[in-house]
Amino acid sequence: MKRLLVGFLLLLALFPVIASGSQEGDGKTEIVMWTFLDPENPSNGRNVALKQMITEFEADNPGVDIIVEPKNYATMTAEFLTAHATGSAPDIIWCARDELSGVLDAGALEPLENLFLGEWSEEEIKDIDDAFFRFGERDGKHYTLCLNKNALVMYYRADLLEAAGCDVPETWDEILDAAIKMTKTENGITTYGLGQSFPSGYSDPQLLTNWLIDKQGALFDEDGRAMWANQVGVDGVNWITHCIDIGVTPEGCLNLGTEDIISEFSAGRYGMFIAGAVRIGSIKDTCSFDPKDVKVMSLPGGCVIDGWFAGIWSGSKNKEMAGRFLEKMYSPEADLLWVEVGAQAPVRASTLEHITITEDNDYLPVMLDAFANGFITPNDMAYAGWKINLNEAVQRVVGNGMDPLEALQQTADEFNRANGR
């Protein structure tokens, strides 16, 4: 038995235990990143841009492998919090805006000043200092960089709008008028003027959000409580149900998600719909009509600002190297790549100096205006679930015949309870 024990110890000395997710058997360092992007899928410009950054970083850092594990964007942040609690989280995580407060509360992210941000000059900080950069701040430390500035905008087909004799709509009445005029049926196939989706699961904010912001300036009061169970909210729900009743929005919208709407818009089923502006590259790549006719516009009340905030797991065994790759993805060269290949908005002010606005990227002024004047929830407390709550209010009215005020009150109460208010 003693000889067996000595032999086992010798084996351990010859073959050391490898830490999970940190090194491969050949001694390479693995940096694991969770994101909704997939660098192995070249059909998306953002995927292509990320793939190039990974290739360049690995070439500059022999022995380092960047391992991307694509995740469902709707559940990725919640999965990260669970993985943090069990000590099995990735080195780099892309966090959803609405859920960042909980991630910071959990101490799941490393202050970037501990890695690379503390070495940046005042000029470099100024180049990125905006609402997105400050959103990832707590107690004077920055825990994230926004790699995916986004704004929820209205997509529209310029050819259908022109054929309907309409200018780009700016008001609620003009949106409804354009939707009515673009709705038509030919050869048994209907093109709806306004695509909307109200699934009970995750979805991008829909027009009820903009109605509330436009008419009352906010979704929440100063204590973070839902502020939509009122006459303004009722009027917004009634505007939406009217769109369904007159047929400019299909009745099946209750069962559609954002991906369904995007797919159907690309197939020519809608004249207008709401989605993130960062999707414009992939939408143009897949549409069945002239991609030059895919345009975006701002919404009444200002666009909802969104984005994905990347940080380093506080429990990572490779924080420094992970930080270096995060810094790589935020470099001036990478930012230009995100814009030119990924059809994203720049995260650095200096990048604008290298961009010429053309017909191919005329979405940028709309996005930049949205960033300057849009609506974003603060990170001082949790605001989880409000998008689903507002969708469910419409569900209960359209699908179940509930009184609008009662439906809005129910979902407001559900939001307040879920967020501890």
C-alpha positions in Angstrom: 0.0 0.0 0.0 2.9 2.4 0.9 4.5 1.7 -2.5 1.1 2.5 -4.3 0.8 5.8 -2.4 4.4 6.8 -3.3 3.6 5.9 -7.0 0.4 7.9 -7.0 2.3 11.0 -5.6 4.9 10.6 -8.3 2.2 10.6 -10.9 0.7 13.8 -9.4 4.1 15.4 -9.6 4.5 14.4 -13.3 0.9 15.4 -14.3 -0.3 18.4 -12.3 -4.0 18.9 -11.9 -5.3 21.4 -14.5 -7.7 24.1 -13.3 -11.0 24.0 -15.2 -11.3 26.6 -17.8 -7.9 28.2 -17.2 -5.4 26.0 -19.0 -5.4 23.3 -21.6 -3.3 20.2 -21.4 -0.6 21.8 -23.7 -0.2 24.7 -21.2 -2.2 27.2 -23.2 -4.2 29.8 -21.3 -7.9 29.8 -22.0 -10.0 33.0 -21.7 -13.7 32.0 -21.7 -16.2 34.7 -22.8 -19.9 34.5 -22.8 -21.7 36.7 -25.3 -24.7 36.4 -27.7 -22.3 36.7 -30.7 -20.8 33.7 -32.4 -17.4 34.4 -34.1 -17.7 31.1 -36.0 -20.9 32.2 -37.8 -19.8 34.6 -40.6 -23.4 35.5 -41.6 -23.4 38.4 -39.1 -21.1 41.4 -39.4 -20.6 41.7 -35.7 -19.5 38.0 -35.6 -17.0 38.7 -38.3 -15.6 41.7 -36.5 -15.2 39.7 -33.2 -13.6 36.8 -35.1 -10.9 39.2 -36.5 -10.2 40.7 -33.0 -9.8 37.2 -31.6 -7.4 36.2 -34.4 -5.3 39.3 -33.9 -5.2 39.0 -30.1 -4.1 35.3 -30.2 -1.4 36.1 -32.8 -0.1 38.9 -30.5 -0.3 36.6 -27.4 1.1 33.2 -28.2 -0.3 30.5 -25.9 -3.6 32.3 -25.3 -6.9 30.9 -26.6 -10.1 33.1 -26.5 -13.0 30.6 -26.1 -16.3 32.2 -27.0 -19.4 30.3 -25.7 -22.4 31.9 -27.4 -25.4 32.2 -25.1 -29.1 33.1 -25.3 -29.1 36.9 -24.7 -32.4 36.7 -22.8 -30.9 34.4 -20.0 -27.2 35.0 -20.2 -26.8 37.5 -17.4 -29.0 35.4 -15.0 -26.8 32.3 -15.9 -23.7 34.4 -15.1 -25.0 35.2 -11.7 -25.7 31.5 -11.0 -22.2 30.6 -12.3 -20.7 33.3 -10.1 -22.3 31.8 -7.1 -21.0 28.4 -7.9 -17.5 29.6 -8.9 -17.8 28.5 -12.5 -18.3 31.7 -14.3 -16.5 32.8 -17.5 -13.6 35.1 -17.5 -15.4 37.8 -19.5 -19.2 38.3 -19.4 -21.5 40.6 -21.5 -24.2 41.8 -19.1 -27.7 43.1 -20.0 -28.3 46.7 -19.1 -31.5 46.0 -17.0 -29.7 43.4 -14.9 -26.3 45.1 -14.4 -27.4 46.5 -11.0 -27.8 43.0 -9.6 -24.4 41.9 -11.0 -22.7 44.8 -9.3 -24.6 44.2 -6.1 -23.3 40.6 -6.2 -19.7 41.7 -6.4 -19.3 39.6 -9.5 -17.2 42.0 -11.5 -13.6 43.2 -11.1 -13.0 47.0 -11.1 -11.3 47.8 -14.4 -9.0 50.3 -12.6 -7.4 47.2 -11.1 -6.6 45.8 -14.6 -6.0 48.5 -17.2 -8.2 51.5 -16.8 -6.0 53.0 -14.1 -3.2 53.3 -16.6 -5.3 55.2 -19.2 -4.6 58.9 -19.7 -7.1 61.6 -19.0 -7.4 62.1 -22.8 -8.2 58.4 -23.3 -10.9 58.5 -20.6 -12.4 61.6 -22.1 -12.7 59.7 -25.5 -15.1 57.2 -24.0 -16.7 59.2 -21.1 -20.4 59.2 -21.8 -23.7 57.9 -20.2 -22.8 54.3 -21.2 -19.3 54.5 -19.5 -20.8 56.0 -16.4 -23.6 53.4 -16.3 -21.0 50.8 -15.3 -19.7 53.0 -12.4 -20.1 52.3 -8.7 -18.4 54.2 -5.9 -15.9 55.8 -8.2 -14.8 52.5 -9.9 -15.8 51.3 -13.3 -16.8 47.7 -13.7 -17.8 47.5 -17.4 -17.3 48.9 -20.8 -20.2 49.1 -23.2 -19.2 47.2 -26.3 -22.6 47.3 -27.9 -24.3 50.7 -27.7 -27.8 50.3 -28.9 -31.0 52.2 -29.2 -34.5 50.9 -29.9 -35.5 52.5 -33.2 -38.3 52.2 -35.8 -37.2 50.4 -38.9 -39.1 51.2 -42.0 -39.1 50.5 -45.8 -38.3 53.6 -47.6 -39.8 52.2 -50.9 -43.2 51.4 -49.2 -43.3 54.7 -47.4 -42.7 56.6 -50.6 -45.3 54.5 -52.5 -47.8 55.4 -49.8 -47.1 59.1 -50.4 -45.8 59.6 -46.8 -42.9 61.4 -45.3 -40.9 59.8 -42.5 -43.4 60.0 -39.6 -42.5 61.9 -36.4 -45.8 61.9 -34.4 -48.2 59.2 -33.2 -50.8 60.4 -35.8 -48.3 60.3 -38.6 -47.1 56.8 -37.6 -50.7 55.5 -37.6 -51.4 57.3 -40.9 -48.3 55.7 -42.5 -49.2 52.3 -41.2 -52.7 52.5 -42.6 -51.5 53.6 -46.0 -48.7 50.9 -46.2 -51.0 48.0 -45.2 -52.2 46.2 -48.3 -53.0 42.7 -49.6 -51.8 41.4 -53.0 -52.2 37.8 -54.3 -53.6 36.8 -50.9 -50.5 38.0 -49.0 -50.8 40.9 -46.6 -48.1 43.5 -45.9 -48.9 45.1 -42.5 -48.0 48.7 -42.0 -46.8 48.3 -38.4 -45.2 45.1 -36.9 -45.5 44.8 -33.1 -44.8 42.0 -30.8 -46.0 41.3 -27.2 -44.7 37.9 -26.1 -44.9 37.1 -22.4 -41.2 36.2 -22.5 -38.3 38.6 -23.3 -38.8 41.2 -26.0 -37.5 44.6 -27.0 -39.5 47.5 -25.7 -42.5 48.2 -27.8 -44.5 51.4 -28.5 -46.3 51.5 -25.2 -42.9 52.3 -23.6 -42.4 55.3 -25.9 -46.0 56.4 -25.4 -45.4 56.6 -21.6 -42.1 58.4 -22.0 -43.4 60.8 -24.5 -46.6 61.7 -22.6 -45.2 61.7 -19.0 -41.4 61.8 -19.3 -40.6 58.6 -17.4 -41.6 55.0 -16.7 -40.8 55.1 -12.9 -41.2 57.5 -10.1 -38.3 58.8 -7.9 -38.6 55.7 -5.7 -38.2 53.4 -8.7 -41.9 52.3 -8.7 -43.8 51.6 -11.9 -45.6 54.7 -13.2 -47.9 53.3 -15.9 -51.2 52.4 -14.2 -52.8 55.7 -15.1 -54.7 57.4 -17.9 -51.6 57.9 -19.9 -51.0 54.1 -19.9 -54.6 53.4 -20.7 -54.4 55.8 -23.7 -51.2 54.0 -24.9 -52.8 50.6 -24.7 -55.9 51.8 -26.5 -53.7 53.2 -29.3 -52.0 49.8 -29.7 -55.3 47.9 -29.6 -56.7 50.2 -32.2 -53.8 49.3 -34.5 -54.7 45.6 -34.1 -58.5 46.3 -34.5 -58.1 48.1 -37.9 -55.6 45.5 -39.2 -52.4 47.5 -39.5 -50.9 45.2 -36.9 -51.7 41.5 -37.2 -53.7 39.8 -34.4 -50.9 37.2 -34.1 -48.6 39.8 -32.7 -49.2 38.5 -29.2 -47.4 35.3 -30.0 -44.5 36.9 -31.9 -41.0 37.7 -30.6 -38.4 40.2 -31.8 -36.7 37.5 -34.0 -40.0 36.6 -35.6 -40.7 40.2 -36.5 -37.2 40.7 -37.9 -37.6 37.6 -40.0 -41.0 38.6 -41.3 -39.8 42.2 -42.0 -36.9 40.8 -44.0 -39.4 38.7 -46.0 -41.5 41.7 -46.8 -44.4 41.3 -44.4 -44.1 44.7 -42.6 -43.6 48.4 -43.5 -42.4 49.4 -40.0 -41.3 47.7 -36.8 -39.2 48.2 -33.7 -35.8 46.7 -33.0 -32.3 47.5 -31.9 -30.4 49.7 -34.3 -27.4 47.4 -34.1 -29.4 44.8 -36.0 -29.4 46.8 -39.2 -26.4 45.1 -40.7 -27.8 41.6 -40.4 -31.3 42.8 -41.5 -29.9 44.3 -44.7 -27.9 41.2 -45.3 -31.0 38.9 -45.2 -33.9 41.1 -46.6 -35.7 39.9 -49.7 -35.9 43.4 -51.2 -33.3 46.1 -51.9 -31.3 46.6 -48.7 -31.0 50.3 -49.5 -34.6 50.6 -48.6 -34.0 49.6 -45.0 -34.0 52.8 -42.9 -34.4 53.7 -39.3 -36.0 56.6 -37.5 -36.3 58.0 -34.0 -39.5 57.5 -32.0 -41.8 60.0 -30.2 -40.4 60.7 -26.8 -36.9 59.6 -27.7 -35.5 56.1 -28.2 -34.9 53.7 -25.4 -31.1 53.4 -24.9 -29.9 49.9 -24.5 -26.6 48.1 -24.7 -24.4 45.3 -23.5 -21.8 45.9 -20.8 -18.7 43.7 -20.8 -16.7 43.1 -17.6 -14.2 40.7 -16.0 -15.4 38.1 -13.5 -14.1 38.9 -10.1 -13.3 35.2 -9.5 -11.3 34.8 -12.7 -7.9 33.2 -12.4 -6.8 35.1 -15.6 -8.1 38.6 -14.8 -5.1 40.4 -16.3 -5.2 38.6 -19.6 -9.0 38.8 -19.8 -8.7 42.5 -19.2 -6.2 42.8 -22.0 -8.7 41.2 -24.4 -11.5 43.4 -23.2 -9.2 46.4 -23.7 -8.5 45.1 -27.2 -12.2 44.9 -28.1 -12.5 48.6 -27.0 -9.4 49.9 -28.8 -9.6 52.6 -31.5 -8.9 50.0 -34.2 -11.5 47.6 -32.9 -14.1 50.4 -32.6 -13.7 51.2 -36.3 -14.0 47.5 -37.1 -17.2 47.3 -35.0 -18.6 50.2 -37.0 -17.4 49.4 -40.5 -17.9 45.6 -40.4 -20.4 45.1 -37.6 -22.7 48.1 -38.4 -22.6 49.3 -34.8 -22.3 52.8 -33.5 -18.9 54.0 -32.3 -18.1 53.8 -28.6 -15.3 56.3 -28.9 -15.8 60.0 -29.8 -12.6 60.0 -31.9 -13.9 57.2 -34.2 -16.3 59.6 -35.7 -13.3 61.5 -37.3 -12.7 58.4 -39.5 -16.3 57.9 -40.6 -18.1 59.4 -43.6 -21.9 59.3 -43.6 -23.2 57.6 -46.7 -26.3 55.8 -47.8 -24.9 52.6 -46.4 -24.4 54.0 -42.9 -27.1 56.7 -42.6 -28.4 55.0 -39.5 -25.5 56.4 -37.5 -27.0 60.0 -37.1 -30.2 58.4 -35.8 -28.3 56.3 -33.3 -26.1 59.2 -32.1 -29.1 61.4 -31.6 -30.7 58.6 -29.6 -27.7 58.3 -27.4 -27.7 62.0 -26.7 -31.5 62.3 -26.1 -32.8 58.9 -25.3 -34.1 57.2 -22.2 -32.0 54.9 -20.0 -32.8 53.3 -16.7 -30.3 54.2 -13.9 -28.2 51.5 -12.2 -28.9 52.6 -8.7 -31.4 49.8 -8.2 -32.9 46.9 -10.0 -35.4 47.5 -12.8 -35.7 44.0 -14.0 -38.8 42.8 -15.9 -40.4 46.0 -16.9 -40.3 45.1 -20.6 -42.1 41.9 -20.0 -44.6 43.6 -17.6 -45.6 46.1 -20.2 -46.0 43.3 -22.8 -48.1 41.3 -20.4 -50.4 44.3 -19.9 -51.2 44.3 -23.6 -51.5 40.5 -23.6 -54.2 40.7 -20.9 -56.1 43.4 -22.7 -56.0 42.0 -26.2 -55.8 38.3 -25.4 -58.1 38.1 -22.3 -60.3 41.2 -22.7 -59.2 42.7 -19.4 -59.8 46.4 -18.6 -56.7 48.4 -19.6 -56.3 50.1 -16.3 -56.7 46.8 -14.4 -54.1 45.1 -16.6 -51.6 48.0 -16.1 -52.2 48.0 -12.4 -51.6 44.3 -12.1 -48.3 44.4 -14.0 -47.2 47.5 -12.1 -47.8 45.7 -8.8 -45.9 42.7 -10.2 -42.9 44.8 -11.2 -42.8 46.6 -7.8 -43.0 43.4 -5.8 -40.4 41.6 -8.0 -38.0 44.6 -7.5 -38.5 45.0 -3.7 -40.6 48.1 -3.9 
